[in-house]
Amino acid sequence: RRESLANGTLLANTAEQTRRAASDNSDATMYLLGFTGAGLARYHQILAHEGTEMQKILNVSFWVLINLAAAALVLVNICGTNLSVLMGSLSPPKQHFLHKRIEWLTKYLSSFVNMGIGGVLFSGIFVGWGCSSSCTVVVPVFDEFSDAGTRTQEDGVCYATTAIVPAVISGIATLACLVMYVGVRRAKSRAKAKFQSQGQTHLDFDHVETFNKTLAVWSSQASLFSGFVFYNVVCFDSDVLHAPIPARFSLGVTGWNVLFLAVTDASFALGVAIVVVIGFVRSNMKDLQTQAEQELFKEELDQIYRLIGTSRSVALYCFMASFALLGVVKMSPARWEPAIVTVIAATMYVFWEMWAHRTFEDAMKSTQTLEDLGTWQDVFGIDWLITYPRINDQMSIASNAFFFGAFAYNGVNFLFRPEAVFAGAYTGMFAMCFMLALSLVLAENTLNMHMARLDTEAKKEKYGRWWTLQLRDAWKIYCRIYQSFLAGVALLGPVKLWEYNQTSVVECTFGPKGEPPGPCQQIYTDNLVVQQSYSRQYGCAITLAGLSFLFVCRYFVGYYSDMAVEIMMQMTEEHKERLKRGEKVKAEESREFRIEEIEENVEPMAEEQPSGKKTQPFLKRSLTSVDRVPFKEVMEDLSIPMTACTFQTGNVFYEVVFTVVNPDDVAANWMYLGFSLVTLAFGTLTIISTQVIIFWILDFQTDEGKERFAAKLAPTVDKMFRFYRVTLVSWLVAMMASSSVKYPEFWWYSLSTSCFALTMILGVWTAIVRKAANRYENMVEEEAAPSWKELFKKWRATKK
């Protein structure tokens, strides 16, 4: 192995890369696939009398492309998920054998990924014609000789009149993808040529793994926000040009509307283009057979990597601008709170970005070595030589926060009662949640781009030590994100629309025949009073759920944080005891240790550092002195309910925002709304709690601290799975009443399907748990004195 590493001929684990690529492709396309349904539903066929031949061709082109894209994305999700699960259950030799047998499938799967995502992007060129309502309308005509008449005319309120905007933006993004594809292919050719001529290589192969992980995160996030804004792109006609929805008038084509369409489509097009280009990069990376070739390929992609990062930042800024204009283009009276909060937060972030760039430039110019930098001392008085590796891991909170930001975007996007008393507070609170989440994602993007450009350990460490302070601020921002989200949920009760009826109209004073109408004004109908009564009757439940779980989540966050700090304080006291005994160790690096390396880390003599200060000792790793469990397994187990709850929490929040009431069935209303709120509340609690635990595990600089913290958290893993089960069961119970609320004549539809699902889940669940418990008892009886690590693995397998 060492010889093959020296000459660069070590084969890459292509089977494992294929498994990860299949899983990442499924994740990256899942959200976009969901939102293609909006495009299919909003398609409007142009009839013979509604347009020219060219418009008909463009209209049909959108329909064909969006169908092909949806079909390809469905195939990618089904095949990618099954392939990932199947290969993940096999041993490495069997993975390699299976990969050889289905290598043709993995190649075609990459092609279908590009076809599906590219089809969505290409369909964006024709969306203005495909999702446009009729531009002709029958209008009344008054003249001096007759009381009334009608005629058909072009009223101008249709998507086709502004279709050129998304056509140009999506067309430019499509051309950019083609250019980037050529650049990726050339980079691959240069990497192969350099590998053949270079001979021996001395490269850091870990950079390839970090590079692939970063691209996977970027692709997943880009798919998420492009999918969210795609809804507004395809619904521009019905939700913007003909807004507000619960009114008998339309805002029509305005400058604000066109600007909103431009920034929204730019966010969509750039996001999809990022997913497409990252797909190109990863498929070409997988084609390279050796790790050395992959590392050289990664170096050749430096310019494209920076372009992807810059495009991602631009797309997120367009996402911000789209959010800021929601209150202007979809609501009457206009709500300016999102725009105000966006401008203030974006300005503050730009100043922070300038600060980060100056720090990065200083690190780039630095000629210091790690010895020159000396050690970094944390708040507990422990010295560390290298600190930056944990920063990227801990900034993963940005991906989790991004989901809350996306939920907040929908919360404002679907506000249909902007005239409500608490509408300003509601939009302002969700605007705070959205902007804090986007700022955190942009900061993570800045960190990844800067770290990729720093070529020495010393430069990365110099820049990383500045980030250790920013990490604390990022944690505070994450806490404010979930707090503002739950506060916004509490304000949803008084402002949501409970029945889809008209709450306002525009009345104009008509003059004599032949004269234009007089002044017009927006007035509210009796339905507004009905909406307020429903807010008092049902909205109190939403407010109570939001406020109560705001305090519950705050308690859990404080509990786990205090637990981590307590362990750190205990370790500090143990350090002091060791100092009294005269034991000294070297300053620790932030890296992982194997069990056999543990005893080697303690040295009998102190060592002077360049700063002239002696290092404090690191705890001797004794497996019997304290309770410790493998932290990686705990983190992996916690990620399962966190990922699952993220999906259903987002869907249930959408249901709570959109839920209607059935005036004739109060019991069904309470059942549907009540259990949906239980799902939303416990789902949010599970997401936040698991993320907090993972963040604090990663905050420990050493494995010993992580393992001690994980040992105390072992019962918490059970608790998080119980919370997840509560959300799953409560979601299905809520769905039992869904048809009764929305479609009373078909009340038995959702009742029958949900009851069947509950029966299957609870029955199979009980059988699996009992079987696993029996196997666990048998294994414990058969084996004599198993190690703590073996017991933990068996316990973990039992829980799964």
PEUR-V121133 format. One record per helix or strand of 3 or more residues. SS is the DSSP state (H for helix, E for strand). FROM is the first residue (numbers start at 1). TO is the last residue. If there is no record, write none. Layout:
ss->[SS/SS]
from->[FROM/FROM]
to->[TO/TO]
//
This chain:
ss->[H/H/H/H/H/H/E/E/H/H/H/H/H/H/H/H/H/E/H/H/H/H/E/E/H/H/H/H/H/H/H/H/H]
from->[2/14/53/92/103/127/136/149/159/206/236/255/291/302/326/337/370/383/389/397/423/457/504/520/527/595/631/666/703/738/744/748/788]
to->[7/41/88/101/123/130/141/154/198/234/241/287/300/324/329/365/373/386/394/413/453/495/508/524/580/601/658/699/736/742/746/782/799]
//
